[in-house]
């Protein structure tokens, strides 16, 4: 478990040293110190700080201004701050500290026992939250693993289906050449046609197998990639199912937009979303199934939208559709779309929204632009 980290800010070195010594005698935690607000800001920006103890009266930037600065930054706004002062004891100053977001206002001379008691409470809260977050992360990892195993089973089914046709063609070619040999019909033209036909089927099978092997490669590195690659790959992997249902795709995408991460993970996201639509088409017997995919840039975000015309879901189901183990399918596990949400959030620092439209469901993915 990561150690609790505290930052001490005071322009008087003696105050810092005595406070640091007191804390070191009672806790095994990381202690950072700064004598100026500018130094403290640099420490906060480069280290995971869990609690700040700051003096109020300081030259240049006082404790209130320092705390306000941190509260205005997204990455530091939630760091708890304790104000320490020997001058600003009036309620108006205390209220100012609390309004900025301070959690405590301690006056000098410091009551050591009181301070240690308060720090124990904050450190215990931190450890409890950290333990809960670790358990949540493990649970999410387990969900993703379960979803990947379920996805792998379906992918294997798709592989066998996609290889069945070229295998049948190869079988017919072999049977045909055997008959042609018996009837002495083999010649250069026939052998050339046989070579081209079998080579085409073998290349298709090789491409299919390599595509699936690449999809399940666990050692992919993060890198910049074109989002369009995941769109086309997901369609190719689901091709047999798409063709069987006669689904028409409408693509309106900016083919130059890039994303940083593992390409196969975005492909997995799109496979799950598209597959969800394919299942809905089949279950609801949609006569003219359509999927619309849009990709564009807006306000420094890549926005990827996948919509279908499968009539959507009930509003009470829409609220739960991304929750683990919730499913509207008789044979569903309820972890596919939840896994999609986790991958978008954890792997791409993105956001997923699901809406009902007039025709069906709309999955809107917000991704960072690179």
VENZILIN-V163833 format. One record per pair of residues at least 4 apart in sequence whose ideal C-beta (glycine too) atoms are under 8 Angstrom apart, sorted by sequence separation. I is the first residue (numbers start at 1). GAP is how many residues later the second one is. If there is no record, write none. Layout:
i=I gap=GAP
i=I gap=GAP
This chain:
i=12 gap=4
i=13 gap=4
i=14 gap=4
i=15 gap=4
i=16 gap=4
i=17 gap=4
i=18 gap=4
i=19 gap=4
i=20 gap=4
i=21 gap=4
i=22 gap=4
i=23 gap=4
i=35 gap=4
i=36 gap=4
i=37 gap=4
i=38 gap=4
i=39 gap=4
i=40 gap=4
i=41 gap=4
i=42 gap=4
i=43 gap=4
i=58 gap=4
i=61 gap=4
i=62 gap=4
i=63 gap=4
i=64 gap=4
i=65 gap=4
i=66 gap=4
i=67 gap=4
i=68 gap=4
i=69 gap=4
i=73 gap=4
i=85 gap=4
i=89 gap=4
i=90 gap=4
i=91 gap=4
i=92 gap=4
i=93 gap=4
i=94 gap=4
i=95 gap=4
i=96 gap=4
i=98 gap=4
i=106 gap=4
i=110 gap=4
i=111 gap=4
i=112 gap=4
i=113 gap=4
i=114 gap=4
i=115 gap=4
i=116 gap=4
i=117 gap=4
i=118 gap=4
i=119 gap=4
i=120 gap=4
i=121 gap=4
i=122 gap=4
i=123 gap=4
i=124 gap=4
i=125 gap=4
i=126 gap=4
i=127 gap=4
i=128 gap=4
i=129 gap=4
i=130 gap=4
i=131 gap=4
i=132 gap=4
i=133 gap=4
i=134 gap=4
i=135 gap=4
i=136 gap=4
i=137 gap=4
i=138 gap=4
i=139 gap=4
i=140 gap=4
i=141 gap=4
i=142 gap=4
i=143 gap=4
i=144 gap=4
i=145 gap=4
i=146 gap=4
i=147 gap=4
i=148 gap=4
i=149 gap=4
i=150 gap=4
i=151 gap=4
i=152 gap=4
i=153 gap=4
i=154 gap=4
i=155 gap=4
i=156 gap=4
i=157 gap=4
i=158 gap=4
i=159 gap=4
i=160 gap=4
i=163 gap=4
i=164 gap=4
i=165 gap=4
i=166 gap=4
i=167 gap=4
i=168 gap=4
i=169 gap=4
i=170 gap=4
i=171 gap=4
i=172 gap=4
i=173 gap=4
i=174 gap=4
i=175 gap=4
i=176 gap=4
i=177 gap=4
i=178 gap=4
i=179 gap=4
i=181 gap=4
i=186 gap=4
i=187 gap=4
i=188 gap=4
i=189 gap=4
i=190 gap=4
i=191 gap=4
i=192 gap=4
i=193 gap=4
i=194 gap=4
i=195 gap=4
i=196 gap=4
i=197 gap=4
i=198 gap=4
i=199 gap=4
i=200 gap=4
i=201 gap=4
i=202 gap=4
i=203 gap=4
i=204 gap=4
i=205 gap=4
i=206 gap=4
i=207 gap=4
i=208 gap=4
i=209 gap=4
i=210 gap=4
i=211 gap=4
i=212 gap=4
i=213 gap=4
i=225 gap=4
i=227 gap=4
i=228 gap=4
i=229 gap=4
i=230 gap=4
i=231 gap=4
i=232 gap=4
i=233 gap=4
i=234 gap=4
i=235 gap=4
i=238 gap=4
i=239 gap=4
i=240 gap=4
i=241 gap=4
i=253 gap=4
i=261 gap=4
i=262 gap=4
i=263 gap=4
i=264 gap=4
i=265 gap=4
i=266 gap=4
i=267 gap=4
i=268 gap=4
i=269 gap=4
i=270 gap=4
i=271 gap=4
i=272 gap=4
i=273 gap=4
i=274 gap=4
i=275 gap=4
i=276 gap=4
i=277 gap=4
i=278 gap=4
i=279 gap=4
i=280 gap=4
i=297 gap=4
i=313 gap=4
i=314 gap=4
i=315 gap=4
i=316 gap=4
i=317 gap=4
i=328 gap=4
i=332 gap=4
i=334 gap=4
i=335 gap=4
i=336 gap=4
i=337 gap=4
i=338 gap=4
i=339 gap=4
i=340 gap=4
i=341 gap=4
i=342 gap=4
i=343 gap=4
i=344 gap=4
i=345 gap=4
i=356 gap=4
i=357 gap=4
i=10 gap=5
i=34 gap=5
i=44 gap=5
i=57 gap=5
i=58 gap=5
i=61 gap=5
i=71 gap=5
i=72 gap=5
i=88 gap=5
i=89 gap=5
i=97 gap=5
i=106 gap=5
i=110 gap=5
i=180 gap=5
i=181 gap=5
i=185 gap=5
i=186 gap=5
i=225 gap=5
i=242 gap=5
i=261 gap=5
i=281 gap=5
i=297 gap=5
i=298 gap=5
i=313 gap=5
i=321 gap=5
i=327 gap=5
i=343 gap=5
i=345 gap=5
i=356 gap=5
i=357 gap=5
i=10 gap=6
i=23 gap=6
i=34 gap=6
i=43 gap=6
i=56 gap=6
i=57 gap=6
i=70 gap=6
i=71 gap=6
i=88 gap=6
i=180 gap=6
i=280 gap=6
i=296 gap=6
i=297 gap=6
i=312 gap=6
i=320 gap=6
i=327 gap=6
i=344 gap=6
i=345 gap=6
i=355 gap=6
i=356 gap=6
i=24 gap=7
i=56 gap=7
i=70 gap=7
i=98 gap=7
i=235 gap=7
i=242 gap=7
i=259 gap=7
i=295 gap=7
i=296 gap=7
i=321 gap=7
i=327 gap=7
i=344 gap=7
i=345 gap=7
i=354 gap=7
i=355 gap=7
i=8 gap=8
i=23 gap=8
i=44 gap=8
i=55 gap=8
i=56 gap=8
i=58 gap=8
i=61 gap=8
i=85 gap=8
i=97 gap=8
i=106 gap=8
i=281 gap=8
i=295 gap=8
i=313 gap=8
i=325 gap=8
i=326 gap=8
i=344 gap=8
i=354 gap=8
i=10 gap=9
i=34 gap=9
i=54 gap=9
i=70 gap=9
i=106 gap=9
i=177 gap=9
i=294 gap=9
i=295 gap=9
i=317 gap=9
i=325 gap=9
i=354 gap=9
i=355 gap=9
i=180 gap=10
i=294 gap=10
i=295 gap=10
i=324 gap=10
i=325 gap=10
i=353 gap=10
i=354 gap=10
i=8 gap=11
i=20 gap=11
i=32 gap=11
i=70 gap=11
i=94 gap=11
i=278 gap=11
i=293 gap=11
i=294 gap=11
i=317 gap=11
i=323 gap=11
i=324 gap=11
i=341 gap=11
i=352 gap=11
i=353 gap=11
i=8 gap=12
i=40 gap=12
i=54 gap=12
i=106 gap=12
i=277 gap=12
i=293 gap=12
i=326 gap=12
i=340 gap=12
i=352 gap=12
i=20 gap=13
i=54 gap=13
i=292 gap=13
i=293 gap=13
i=294 gap=13
i=325 gap=13
i=352 gap=13
i=353 gap=13
i=40 gap=14
i=67 gap=14
i=83 gap=14
i=104 gap=14
i=235 gap=14
i=277 gap=14
i=292 gap=14
i=293 gap=14
i=324 gap=14
i=351 gap=14
i=352 gap=14
i=8 gap=15
i=32 gap=15
i=52 gap=15
i=291 gap=15
i=292 gap=15
i=313 gap=15
i=322 gap=15
i=323 gap=15
i=350 gap=15
i=351 gap=15
i=67 gap=16
i=291 gap=16
i=292 gap=16
i=321 gap=16
i=322 gap=16
i=350 gap=16
i=6 gap=17
i=16 gap=17
i=32 gap=17
i=177 gap=17
i=274 gap=17
i=291 gap=17
i=350 gap=17
i=52 gap=18
i=89 gap=18
i=176 gap=18
i=215 gap=18
i=290 gap=18
i=322 gap=18
i=350 gap=18
i=16 gap=19
i=64 gap=19
i=81 gap=19
i=83 gap=19
i=289 gap=19
i=290 gap=19
i=322 gap=19
i=348 gap=19
i=349 gap=19
i=63 gap=20
i=81 gap=20
i=82 gap=20
i=85 gap=20
i=231 gap=20
i=289 gap=20
i=348 gap=20
i=37 gap=21
i=63 gap=21
i=81 gap=21
i=82 gap=21
i=83 gap=21
i=85 gap=21
i=86 gap=21
i=173 gap=21
i=288 gap=21
i=289 gap=21
i=344 gap=21
i=13 gap=22
i=36 gap=22
i=38 gap=22
i=63 gap=22
i=81 gap=22
i=82 gap=22
i=83 gap=22
i=84 gap=22
i=85 gap=22
i=86 gap=22
i=211 gap=22
i=215 gap=22
i=231 gap=22
i=4 gap=23
i=6 gap=23
i=8 gap=23
i=37 gap=23
i=38 gap=23
i=80 gap=23
i=82 gap=23
i=83 gap=23
i=84 gap=23
i=85 gap=23
i=86 gap=23
i=286 gap=23
i=344 gap=23
i=5 gap=24
i=6 gap=24
i=8 gap=24
i=9 gap=24
i=11 gap=24
i=36 gap=24
i=37 gap=24
i=77 gap=24
i=82 gap=24
i=84 gap=24
i=173 gap=24
i=286 gap=24
i=3 gap=25
i=4 gap=25
i=5 gap=25
i=6 gap=25
i=7 gap=25
i=8 gap=25
i=9 gap=25
i=10 gap=25
i=11 gap=25
i=36 gap=25
i=37 gap=25
i=41 gap=25
i=173 gap=25
i=211 gap=25
i=212 gap=25
i=228 gap=25
i=286 gap=25
i=3 gap=26
i=4 gap=26
i=5 gap=26
i=6 gap=26
i=7 gap=26
i=8 gap=26
i=9 gap=26
i=37 gap=26
i=40 gap=26
i=44 gap=26
i=84 gap=26
i=211 gap=26
i=227 gap=26
i=284 gap=26
i=3 gap=27
i=5 gap=27
i=7 gap=27
i=52 gap=27
i=54 gap=27
i=56 gap=27
i=228 gap=27
i=281 gap=27
i=284 gap=27
i=9 gap=28
i=37 gap=28
i=41 gap=28
i=51 gap=28
i=52 gap=28
i=54 gap=28
i=55 gap=28
i=56 gap=28
i=57 gap=28
i=169 gap=28
i=170 gap=28
i=173 gap=28
i=280 gap=28
i=37 gap=29
i=41 gap=29
i=50 gap=29
i=51 gap=29
i=52 gap=29
i=53 gap=29
i=54 gap=29
i=55 gap=29
i=56 gap=29
i=57 gap=29
i=71 gap=29
i=226 gap=29
i=228 gap=29
i=277 gap=29
i=281 gap=29
i=45 gap=30
i=49 gap=30
i=50 gap=30
i=51 gap=30
i=52 gap=30
i=54 gap=30
i=55 gap=30
i=57 gap=30
i=67 gap=30
i=71 gap=30
i=226 gap=30
i=227 gap=30
i=237 gap=30
i=247 gap=30
i=280 gap=30
i=322 gap=30
i=9 gap=31
i=45 gap=31
i=51 gap=31
i=53 gap=31
i=56 gap=31
i=57 gap=31
i=170 gap=31
i=226 gap=31
i=227 gap=31
i=247 gap=31
i=277 gap=31
i=280 gap=31
i=37 gap=32
i=44 gap=32
i=56 gap=32
i=64 gap=32
i=68 gap=32
i=169 gap=32
i=170 gap=32
i=226 gap=32
i=227 gap=32
i=274 gap=32
i=322 gap=32
i=7 gap=33
i=64 gap=33
i=67 gap=33
i=225 gap=33
i=230 gap=33
i=234 gap=33
i=238 gap=33
i=245 gap=33
i=273 gap=33
i=277 gap=33
i=321 gap=33
i=19 gap=34
i=67 gap=34
i=224 gap=34
i=225 gap=34
i=229 gap=34
i=233 gap=34
i=237 gap=34
i=241 gap=34
i=247 gap=34
i=44 gap=35
i=67 gap=35
i=166 gap=35
i=224 gap=35
i=225 gap=35
i=7 gap=36
i=64 gap=36
i=82 gap=36
i=166 gap=36
i=224 gap=36
i=225 gap=36
i=230 gap=36
i=234 gap=36
i=238 gap=36
i=242 gap=36
i=245 gap=36
i=270 gap=36
i=318 gap=36
i=7 gap=37
i=56 gap=37
i=223 gap=37
i=230 gap=37
i=234 gap=37
i=238 gap=37
i=241 gap=37
i=245 gap=37
i=318 gap=37
i=166 gap=38
i=167 gap=38
i=222 gap=38
i=223 gap=38
i=225 gap=38
i=229 gap=38
i=257 gap=38
i=318 gap=38
i=166 gap=39
i=222 gap=39
i=227 gap=39
i=230 gap=39
i=231 gap=39
i=235 gap=39
i=257 gap=39
i=15 gap=40
i=222 gap=40
i=223 gap=40
i=230 gap=40
i=234 gap=40
i=238 gap=40
i=248 gap=40
i=250 gap=40
i=252 gap=40
i=253 gap=40
i=257 gap=40
i=56 gap=41
i=221 gap=41
i=225 gap=41
i=248 gap=41
i=249 gap=41
i=250 gap=41
i=252 gap=41
i=253 gap=41
i=254 gap=41
i=315 gap=41
i=5 gap=42
i=7 gap=42
i=80 gap=42
i=163 gap=42
i=220 gap=42
i=247 gap=42
i=248 gap=42
i=249 gap=42
i=250 gap=42
i=251 gap=42
i=252 gap=42
i=253 gap=42
i=254 gap=42
i=5 gap=43
i=6 gap=43
i=9 gap=43
i=12 gap=43
i=220 gap=43
i=246 gap=43
i=247 gap=43
i=248 gap=43
i=249 gap=43
i=250 gap=43
i=252 gap=43
i=253 gap=43
i=254 gap=43
i=259 gap=43
i=313 gap=43
i=5 gap=44
i=6 gap=44
i=7 gap=44
i=9 gap=44
i=10 gap=44
i=11 gap=44
i=220 gap=44
i=245 gap=44
i=247 gap=44
i=249 gap=44
i=252 gap=44
i=312 gap=44
i=5 gap=45
i=6 gap=45
i=7 gap=45
i=8 gap=45
i=9 gap=45
i=10 gap=45
i=163 gap=45
i=220 gap=45
i=257 gap=45
i=312 gap=45
i=2 gap=46
i=4 gap=46
i=5 gap=46
i=6 gap=46
i=7 gap=46
i=8 gap=46
i=9 gap=46
i=162 gap=46
i=163 gap=46
i=283 gap=46
i=4 gap=47
i=6 gap=47
i=7 gap=47
i=11 gap=47
i=217 gap=47
i=312 gap=47
i=10 gap=48
i=11 gap=48
i=311 gap=48
i=312 gap=48
i=313 gap=48
i=9 gap=49
i=159 gap=49
i=215 gap=49
i=311 gap=49
i=312 gap=49
i=159 gap=50
i=214 gap=50
i=279 gap=50
i=307 gap=50
i=309 gap=50
i=310 gap=50
i=308 gap=51
i=309 gap=51
i=310 gap=51
i=215 gap=52
i=307 gap=52
i=308 gap=52
i=159 gap=53
i=215 gap=53
i=279 gap=53
i=307 gap=53
i=308 gap=53
i=9 gap=54
i=307 gap=54
i=307 gap=55
i=306 gap=56
i=307 gap=56
i=9 gap=57
i=155 gap=57
i=305 gap=57
i=306 gap=57
i=305 gap=58
i=305 gap=59
i=306 gap=59
i=155 gap=60
i=276 gap=60
i=304 gap=60
i=305 gap=60
i=155 gap=61
i=275 gap=61
i=276 gap=61
i=303 gap=61
i=304 gap=61
i=231 gap=62
i=303 gap=62
i=303 gap=63
i=304 gap=63
i=152 gap=64
i=231 gap=64
i=272 gap=64
i=273 gap=64
i=302 gap=64
i=303 gap=64
i=272 gap=65
i=301 gap=65
i=302 gap=65
i=301 gap=66
i=302 gap=66
i=228 gap=67
i=272 gap=67
i=273 gap=67
i=301 gap=67
i=302 gap=67
i=51 gap=68
i=227 gap=68
i=272 gap=68
i=300 gap=68
i=301 gap=68
i=300 gap=69
i=51 gap=71
i=268 gap=71
i=269 gap=71
i=297 gap=72
i=10 gap=74
i=269 gap=74
i=51 gap=75
i=227 gap=75
i=268 gap=75
i=269 gap=75
i=50 gap=76
i=162 gap=77
i=227 gap=77
i=266 gap=77
i=162 gap=78
i=265 gap=78
i=158 gap=79
i=161 gap=79
i=158 gap=80
i=161 gap=80
i=280 gap=80
i=280 gap=81
i=155 gap=82
i=158 gap=82
i=265 gap=82
i=266 gap=82
i=158 gap=83
i=265 gap=83
i=277 gap=83
i=277 gap=84
i=262 gap=85
i=276 gap=85
i=261 gap=86
i=261 gap=87
i=259 gap=89
i=22 gap=90
i=26 gap=90
i=273 gap=90
i=19 gap=91
i=27 gap=92
i=22 gap=93
i=26 gap=93
i=22 gap=94
i=29 gap=94
i=23 gap=96
i=27 gap=96
i=269 gap=96
i=259 gap=108
i=260 gap=108
i=259 gap=109
i=260 gap=110
i=259 gap=111
i=257 gap=112
i=258 gap=112
i=6 gap=113
i=151 gap=117
i=4 gap=119
i=148 gap=120
i=151 gap=120
i=151 gap=121
i=154 gap=121
i=4 gap=122
i=4 gap=123
i=147 gap=125
i=1 gap=126
i=2 gap=128
i=1 gap=129
i=1 gap=130
i=1 gap=133
i=227 gap=140
i=224 gap=146
i=143 gap=181
i=150 gap=183
i=150 gap=185
i=151 gap=185
i=147 gap=186
i=150 gap=186
i=146 gap=187
i=147 gap=188
i=146 gap=189
i=147 gap=189
i=147 gap=191
i=148 gap=191
i=143 gap=192
i=147 gap=192
i=143 gap=195
i=144 gap=195
i=143 gap=196
i=144 gap=198
i=143 gap=199
i=144 gap=199
i=140 gap=202
i=140 gap=206
